Amino acid sequence: MKVVFFGTPHFAVPTLQILLATPEVDVLAVVTQPDRRRSRGSQLDPSPVKSLALAHNLPVWQPQRVKKDADTLAFLRQSQADLFVVVAYGQILSQEILDMPTLGCVNVHASLLPQYRGAAPIQWSLYNGDAETGVTTMQMEAGLDTGPMLLKASVPIELLDNAEHLAHTLSTVGAELLLKTVVKLGRQQIQPVPQNDADSTYAPLIQKEDYVLDWSRSAIALHNQIRGFFPNCMAQFRGQDLKIIATAPVGDRYWEHLPPSFTVLEHNWPALIPGEGKPGEIVSIAKHIGPIVQTGDGFLLLQQVQVSGKRAQSGWDFANGMHLLKGEMLGNGNV
């Protein structure tokens, strides 16, 4: 099967790898986003997909706007591809492009459609505290993630998963699911299933205000926000920004869902927490573990933080380095 691959970030790399390793698939070329600068004055960096493509001597196309780029469109028309595979490419394909390959365009989407259509399905699934998520392959159409579904695979979400961990898992699951989809499409063994629009939800791009922490919210809500929008959620401490990178909700309702490393905390819990404080108050500092913060409902352990202008550090190193005291307050984040 002749395939053109559209993709850009690390999430798309496992799918391209598995296609390149499949003898029955001929990857003709890769279409990816233009090289970007990480910071002002730095060199242009290729996308992860481009780096992999060049390592395999594949032709690479990087149009600023694929719908308008005459050279890219001419190549796609002339490629006589059976299928376009699209994984986190980052641009919307025109109907003209969608109609080019014989078997159409197949997308790997990181949710169980029709849930979480849009740009950030992994992040919003974590934010909402879902117990599972997954990957869907679908035939692409002009609407945003609205095309008929082909195959699905479910993945459980653990309490301490964050967006980075979950994306890594889903990228691998998605690659395997895409290969199954390609094989079945070639054998005409898939019957596409239309999505039920009434059941759909939307996962928009993350905005700056989504990173703002409000300690009056519950411990589990804050934890889901922090892991979903990893690693950028912000609070205030001693008048400066404090990035909260990793947390764990702690207490009787959570011990069974936490790893064995939390056993010592569970055993010492009655002595650690004498009573409730105000939202944002550091009510305890667990030795060799980190500070525990009162929220609007429950307690939140700070596992990893980053003080403005410094490197990320463990909650325990933060407590030691800042000579943290019980009773100190963390403020809400700023936009």
LINLIN-V672300 format. One record per residue. N is the residue number from 1. RES is the residue in three letters. PHI is phi as a letter, one per 20 degrees, with the letter a starting at -180 (NA if undefined). BURIAL is # if it has 24 or more other C-alpha atoms within 12 Angstrom, else .. Layout:
# LINLIN-V672300
n=N res=RES phi=PHI burial=BURIAL
n=N res=RES phi=PHI burial=BURIAL
This chain:
# LINLIN-V672300
n=1 res=MET phi=NA burial=#
n=2 res=LYS phi=e burial=#
n=3 res=VAL phi=c burial=#
n=4 res=VAL phi=d burial=#
n=5 res=PHE phi=d burial=#
n=6 res=PHE phi=d burial=#
n=7 res=GLY phi=a burial=#
n=8 res=THR phi=c burial=#
n=9 res=PRO phi=e burial=#
n=10 res=HIS phi=g burial=#
n=11 res=PHE phi=g burial=#
n=12 res=ALA phi=e burial=#
n=13 res=VAL phi=f burial=#
n=14 res=PRO phi=g burial=#
n=15 res=THR phi=f burial=#
n=16 res=LEU phi=f burial=#
n=17 res=GLN phi=f burial=#
n=18 res=ILE phi=f burial=#
n=19 res=LEU phi=f burial=#
n=20 res=LEU phi=f burial=#
n=21 res=ALA phi=e burial=.
n=22 res=THR phi=d burial=.
n=23 res=PRO phi=g burial=.
n=24 res=GLU phi=f burial=.
n=25 res=VAL phi=d burial=#
n=26 res=ASP phi=d burial=#
n=27 res=VAL phi=e burial=#
n=28 res=LEU phi=f burial=#
n=29 res=ALA phi=a burial=#
n=30 res=VAL phi=c burial=#
n=31 res=VAL phi=d burial=#
n=32 res=THR phi=b burial=#
n=33 res=GLN phi=f burial=#
n=34 res=PRO phi=g burial=#
n=35 res=ASP phi=g burial=#
n=36 res=ARG phi=c burial=.
n=37 res=ARG phi=e burial=.
n=38 res=ARG phi=f burial=.
n=39 res=SER phi=b burial=.
n=40 res=ARG phi=g burial=.
n=41 res=GLY phi=n burial=.
n=42 res=SER phi=e burial=.
n=43 res=GLN phi=f burial=.
n=44 res=LEU phi=f burial=.
n=45 res=ASP phi=d burial=.
n=46 res=PRO phi=f burial=#
n=47 res=SER phi=f burial=#
n=48 res=PRO phi=g burial=#
n=49 res=VAL phi=f burial=#
n=50 res=LYS phi=f burial=#
n=51 res=SER phi=g burial=#
n=52 res=LEU phi=f burial=#
n=53 res=ALA phi=f burial=#
n=54 res=LEU phi=f burial=.
n=55 res=ALA phi=f burial=.
n=56 res=HIS phi=d burial=.
n=57 res=ASN phi=l burial=.
n=58 res=LEU phi=e burial=.
n=59 res=PRO phi=f burial=#
n=60 res=VAL phi=c burial=#
n=61 res=TRP phi=d burial=#
n=62 res=GLN phi=c burial=#
n=63 res=PRO phi=f burial=#
n=64 res=GLN phi=f burial=.
n=65 res=ARG phi=c burial=.
n=66 res=VAL phi=f burial=#
n=67 res=LYS phi=f burial=.
n=68 res=LYS phi=d burial=.
n=69 res=ASP phi=e burial=.
n=70 res=ALA phi=f burial=.
n=71 res=ASP phi=f burial=.
n=72 res=THR phi=f burial=#
n=73 res=LEU phi=f burial=#
n=74 res=ALA phi=f burial=.
n=75 res=PHE phi=f burial=#
n=76 res=LEU phi=f burial=#
n=77 res=ARG phi=f burial=.
n=78 res=GLN phi=e burial=.
n=79 res=SER phi=f burial=#
n=80 res=GLN phi=l burial=#
n=81 res=ALA phi=f burial=#
n=82 res=ASP phi=f burial=#
n=83 res=LEU phi=b burial=#
n=84 res=PHE phi=d burial=#
n=85 res=VAL phi=d burial=#
n=86 res=VAL phi=c burial=#
n=87 res=VAL phi=c burial=#
n=88 res=ALA phi=l burial=#
n=89 res=TYR phi=f burial=#
n=90 res=GLY phi=o burial=#
n=91 res=GLN phi=c burial=#
n=92 res=ILE phi=e burial=#
n=93 res=LEU phi=e burial=#
n=94 res=SER phi=f burial=.
n=95 res=GLN phi=f burial=.
n=96 res=GLU phi=g burial=.
n=97 res=ILE phi=f burial=#
n=98 res=LEU phi=g burial=#
n=99 res=ASP phi=e burial=#
n=100 res=MET phi=f burial=#
n=101 res=PRO phi=f burial=#
n=102 res=THR phi=g burial=.
n=103 res=LEU phi=e burial=#
n=104 res=GLY phi=n burial=#
n=105 res=CYS phi=d burial=#
n=106 res=VAL phi=d burial=#
n=107 res=ASN phi=d burial=#
n=108 res=VAL phi=d burial=#
n=109 res=HIS phi=d burial=#
n=110 res=ALA phi=e burial=#
n=111 res=SER phi=a burial=#
n=112 res=LEU phi=e burial=#
n=113 res=LEU phi=g burial=#
n=114 res=PRO phi=e burial=#
n=115 res=GLN phi=f burial=#
n=116 res=TYR phi=l burial=#
n=117 res=ARG phi=f burial=#
n=118 res=GLY phi=p burial=#
n=119 res=ALA phi=e burial=#
n=120 res=ALA phi=c burial=#
n=121 res=PRO phi=f burial=#
n=122 res=ILE phi=f burial=#
n=123 res=GLN phi=f burial=#
n=124 res=TRP phi=f burial=#
n=125 res=SER phi=f burial=#
n=126 res=LEU phi=f burial=#
n=127 res=TYR phi=g burial=#
n=128 res=ASN phi=e burial=#
n=129 res=GLY phi=m burial=#
n=130 res=ASP phi=f burial=#
n=131 res=ALA phi=e burial=.
n=132 res=GLU phi=b burial=#
n=133 res=THR phi=b burial=#
n=134 res=GLY phi=r burial=#
n=135 res=VAL phi=c burial=#
n=136 res=THR phi=c burial=#
n=137 res=THR phi=e burial=#
n=138 res=MET phi=b burial=#
n=139 res=GLN phi=f burial=#
n=140 res=MET phi=e burial=#
n=141 res=GLU phi=c burial=#
n=142 res=ALA phi=f burial=.
n=143 res=GLY phi=f burial=.
n=144 res=LEU phi=f burial=#
n=145 res=ASP phi=l burial=#
n=146 res=THR phi=d burial=#
n=147 res=GLY phi=f burial=#
n=148 res=PRO phi=g burial=#
n=149 res=MET phi=e burial=#
n=150 res=LEU phi=d burial=#
n=151 res=LEU phi=c burial=#
n=152 res=LYS phi=c burial=#
n=153 res=ALA phi=b burial=#
n=154 res=SER phi=e burial=.
n=155 res=VAL phi=c burial=#
n=156 res=PRO phi=f burial=.
n=157 res=ILE phi=d burial=#
n=158 res=GLU phi=e burial=#
n=159 res=LEU phi=f burial=#
n=160 res=LEU phi=d burial=#
n=161 res=ASP phi=f burial=#
n=162 res=ASN phi=c burial=#
n=163 res=ALA phi=f burial=#
n=164 res=GLU phi=f burial=#
n=165 res=HIS phi=f burial=.
n=166 res=LEU phi=f burial=#
n=167 res=ALA phi=f burial=#
n=168 res=HIS phi=f burial=#
n=169 res=THR phi=f burial=#
n=170 res=LEU phi=f burial=#
n=171 res=SER phi=f burial=#
n=172 res=THR phi=f burial=#
n=173 res=VAL phi=f burial=#
n=174 res=GLY phi=f burial=#
n=175 res=ALA phi=f burial=#
n=176 res=GLU phi=f burial=#
n=177 res=LEU phi=f burial=#
n=178 res=LEU phi=f burial=#
n=179 res=LEU phi=f burial=#
n=180 res=LYS phi=g burial=#
n=181 res=THR phi=f burial=#
n=182 res=VAL phi=f burial=#
n=183 res=VAL phi=f burial=#
n=184 res=LYS phi=f burial=.
n=185 res=LEU phi=f burial=#
n=186 res=GLY phi=f burial=.
n=187 res=ARG phi=e burial=.
n=188 res=GLN phi=l burial=.
n=189 res=GLN phi=d burial=.
n=190 res=ILE phi=d burial=.
n=191 res=GLN phi=d burial=.
n=192 res=PRO phi=g burial=.
n=193 res=VAL phi=d burial=.
n=194 res=PRO phi=f burial=.
n=195 res=GLN phi=f burial=#
n=196 res=ASN phi=e burial=.
n=197 res=ASP phi=g burial=.
n=198 res=ALA phi=f burial=.
n=199 res=ASP phi=e burial=.
n=200 res=SER phi=f burial=.
n=201 res=THR phi=c burial=#
n=202 res=TYR phi=d burial=#
n=203 res=ALA phi=d burial=#
n=204 res=PRO phi=f burial=.
n=205 res=LEU phi=g burial=.
n=206 res=ILE phi=f burial=#
n=207 res=GLN phi=d burial=.
n=208 res=LYS phi=g burial=.
n=209 res=GLU phi=f burial=.
n=210 res=ASP phi=f burial=#
n=211 res=TYR phi=e burial=#
n=212 res=VAL phi=f burial=#
n=213 res=LEU phi=e burial=#
n=214 res=ASP phi=c burial=#
n=215 res=TRP phi=f burial=#
n=216 res=SER phi=f burial=#
n=217 res=ARG phi=f burial=#
n=218 res=SER phi=f burial=#
n=219 res=ALA phi=g burial=#
n=220 res=ILE phi=f burial=#
n=221 res=ALA phi=f burial=#
n=222 res=LEU phi=f burial=#
n=223 res=HIS phi=g burial=#
n=224 res=ASN phi=f burial=#
n=225 res=GLN phi=f burial=#
n=226 res=ILE phi=f burial=#
n=227 res=ARG phi=f burial=#
n=228 res=GLY phi=f burial=#
n=229 res=PHE phi=d burial=#
n=230 res=PHE phi=g burial=#
n=231 res=PRO phi=d burial=#
n=232 res=ASN phi=d burial=#
n=233 res=CYS phi=f burial=#
n=234 res=MET phi=c burial=#
n=235 res=ALA phi=c burial=#
n=236 res=GLN phi=c burial=#
n=237 res=PHE phi=b burial=#
n=238 res=ARG phi=l burial=.
n=239 res=GLY phi=n burial=.
n=240 res=GLN phi=c burial=.
n=241 res=ASP phi=f burial=#
n=242 res=LEU phi=c burial=#
n=243 res=LYS phi=e burial=#
n=244 res=ILE phi=d burial=#
n=245 res=ILE phi=e burial=#
n=246 res=ALA phi=b burial=#
n=247 res=THR phi=c burial=#
n=248 res=ALA phi=b burial=#
n=249 res=PRO phi=f burial=#
n=250 res=VAL phi=c burial=#
n=251 res=GLY phi=p burial=#
n=252 res=ASP phi=g burial=.
n=253 res=ARG phi=f burial=.
n=254 res=TYR phi=d burial=#
n=255 res=TRP phi=g burial=.
n=256 res=GLU phi=f burial=.
n=257 res=HIS phi=d burial=.
n=258 res=LEU phi=d burial=.
n=259 res=PRO phi=f burial=.
n=260 res=PRO phi=g burial=.
n=261 res=SER phi=f burial=.
n=262 res=PHE phi=e burial=#
n=263 res=THR phi=g burial=.
n=264 res=VAL phi=f burial=.
n=265 res=LEU phi=f burial=#
n=266 res=GLU phi=f burial=#
n=267 res=HIS phi=f burial=.
n=268 res=ASN phi=e burial=.
n=269 res=TRP phi=g burial=.
n=270 res=PRO phi=g burial=.
n=271 res=ALA phi=e burial=.
n=272 res=LEU phi=f burial=#
n=273 res=ILE phi=d burial=#
n=274 res=PRO phi=f burial=.
n=275 res=GLY phi=r burial=.
n=276 res=GLU phi=e burial=.
n=277 res=GLY phi=d burial=#
n=278 res=LYS phi=e burial=#
n=279 res=PRO phi=g burial=#
n=280 res=GLY phi=n burial=#
n=281 res=GLU phi=e burial=#
n=282 res=ILE phi=f burial=#
n=283 res=VAL phi=e burial=#
n=284 res=SER phi=a burial=#
n=285 res=ILE phi=c burial=#
n=286 res=ALA phi=f burial=#
n=287 res=LYS phi=g burial=.
n=288 res=HIS phi=m burial=.
n=289 res=ILE phi=c burial=#
n=290 res=GLY phi=q burial=#
n=291 res=PRO phi=f burial=#
n=292 res=ILE phi=d burial=#
n=293 res=VAL phi=d burial=#
n=294 res=GLN phi=f burial=#
n=295 res=THR phi=d burial=#
n=296 res=GLY phi=f burial=.
n=297 res=ASP phi=b burial=#
n=298 res=GLY phi=n burial=#
n=299 res=PHE phi=d burial=#
n=300 res=LEU phi=c burial=#
n=301 res=LEU phi=e burial=#
n=302 res=LEU phi=e burial=#
n=303 res=GLN phi=e burial=#
n=304 res=GLN phi=b burial=#
n=305 res=VAL phi=c burial=#
n=306 res=GLN phi=b burial=#
n=307 res=VAL phi=f burial=#
n=308 res=SER phi=g burial=.
n=309 res=GLY phi=n burial=.
n=310 res=LYS phi=c burial=.
n=311 res=ARG phi=e burial=.
n=312 res=ALA phi=f burial=.
n=313 res=GLN phi=b burial=#
n=314 res=SER phi=f burial=#
n=315 res=GLY phi=g burial=#
n=316 res=TRP phi=f burial=#
n=317 res=ASP phi=f burial=#
n=318 res=PHE phi=f burial=#
n=319 res=ALA phi=f burial=#
n=320 res=ASN phi=f burial=.
n=321 res=GLY phi=f burial=.
n=322 res=MET phi=e burial=.
n=323 res=HIS phi=l burial=.
n=324 res=LEU phi=f burial=#
n=325 res=LEU phi=c burial=.
n=326 res=LYS phi=g burial=#
n=327 res=GLY phi=n burial=.
n=328 res=GLU phi=f burial=#
n=329 res=MET phi=d burial=#
n=330 res=LEU phi=e burial=#
n=331 res=GLY phi=e burial=#
n=332 res=ASN phi=f burial=#
n=333 res=GLY phi=f burial=#
n=334 res=ASN phi=d burial=.
n=335 res=VAL phi=f burial=.
